[in-house]
Structure formats: structure tokens, C-alpha cells
Amino acid sequence: MEYIKKNFTDIIAWTGSASILSAYIFHKSEIIQNTNTLDIMNMYGSLAVGYICYLKKTWQPLFLNCSWFIVGLISLIKKNLFEI
């Protein structure tokens, strides 16, 4: 059971990191034009990496990822409120 739990957190960490990196690459190369998608990718990535930081009690990157999540959330809310 411990083996499954360890691998599950590794999967979360790697998919979160890949999500943040992919969102950056998609934004810079203009592959994805929908900024809501990029915000969601950044939010998922920062939440996933933040979760791992919390489990490992690494507070500086946890603070950074919580901040990044809030930035993505505010961006998503502002864009969708003004589109209505």
C-alpha cells in the first residue's frame, strides 16, 4: 500500500510540473490561444506541486505555488466576469 501511495504523489508532482511547463510553452509559442485553458493548466500545476511541497514541508516553494494558483484564479475570474 505504501508503494502505491508513493507513486501516486510522484505522478501528481510530475503531472503538475508538466502542466506548468506546458502552459508556458503553449503561451510563448501561441499554440493555444484560449487563455482560460492556460490559466487552468497553471492552476492545476501549482496546486499539484504545492501539494507535494506541503507533504514534504518545503514552505518556500509552497508559498510560491499558492501565490501562482491565486494569480491564475484571479486571472480566470476577471476574464470570465468581463466576458458576460
C-alpha positions as CSV (number, residue, x, y, z in Angstrom):
1,M,0.0,0.0,0.0
2,E,2.9,2.4,0.8
3,Y,4.3,1.7,-2.6
4,I,1.1,2.9,-4.3
5,K,0.9,6.0,-2.2
6,K,4.5,7.0,-3.0
7,N,3.9,6.5,-6.7
8,F,0.6,8.4,-6.6
9,T,2.3,11.5,-5.1
10,D,5.1,11.2,-7.7
11,I,2.5,11.1,-10.5
12,I,0.8,14.2,-9.1
13,A,4.2,16.0,-8.8
14,W,5.3,15.2,-12.4
15,T,1.9,16.0,-14.0
16,G,1.8,19.3,-12.1
17,S,5.3,20.2,-13.2
18,A,4.5,19.2,-16.8
19,S,1.3,21.2,-16.7
20,I,3.1,24.4,-15.7
21,L,5.8,23.9,-18.2
22,S,3.4,23.1,-21.0
23,A,1.3,26.1,-20.3
24,Y,4.3,28.3,-20.6
25,I,5.4,26.7,-23.8
26,F,1.9,26.9,-25.3
27,H,1.7,30.6,-24.3
28,K,5.1,31.5,-25.8
29,S,4.6,29.6,-29.0
30,E,1.0,30.7,-29.3
31,I,-0.1,27.0,-29.8
32,I,-3.1,27.5,-27.5
33,Q,-4.9,30.8,-27.9
34,N,-7.5,30.1,-25.2
35,T,-6.1,31.8,-22.1
36,N,-8.7,30.1,-19.9
37,T,-7.1,26.8,-20.7
38,L,-3.6,28.2,-19.9
39,D,-4.9,29.5,-16.6
40,I,-6.4,26.2,-15.7
41,M,-3.2,24.4,-16.6
42,N,-1.2,26.8,-14.4
43,M,-3.7,26.4,-11.5
44,Y,-3.6,22.6,-11.7
45,G,0.2,22.6,-11.9
46,S,0.6,25.0,-9.0
47,L,-1.9,23.1,-6.9
48,A,-0.2,19.7,-7.6
49,V,3.3,20.9,-6.9
50,G,2.1,22.9,-3.9
51,Y,0.5,19.7,-2.5
52,I,3.9,17.9,-2.8
53,C,5.6,20.8,-1.2
54,Y,3.1,20.7,1.7
55,L,3.7,16.9,2.2
56,K,7.5,17.5,2.2
57,K,7.2,20.6,4.4
58,T,9.1,22.8,2.0
59,W,7.5,26.1,2.8
60,Q,9.2,28.5,0.3
61,P,8.1,26.6,-2.9
62,L,4.7,26.1,-1.2
63,F,4.3,29.8,-0.8
64,L,5.3,30.4,-4.5
65,N,2.9,27.8,-5.8
66,C,0.0,29.1,-3.6
67,S,0.7,32.5,-5.0
68,W,0.8,31.2,-8.6
69,F,-2.5,29.5,-8.0
70,I,-4.1,32.7,-6.7
71,V,-2.7,34.6,-9.7
72,G,-4.3,32.1,-12.1
73,L,-7.6,32.1,-10.2
74,I,-7.8,35.9,-10.3
75,S,-6.9,35.9,-14.0
76,L,-9.6,33.3,-14.8
77,I,-12.3,35.1,-12.7
78,K,-11.5,38.5,-14.2
79,K,-11.6,37.2,-17.8
80,N,-14.8,35.4,-17.3
81,L,-16.6,38.1,-15.4
82,F,-15.9,40.7,-18.1
83,E,-17.0,38.4,-20.9
84,I,-20.6,38.1,-19.6
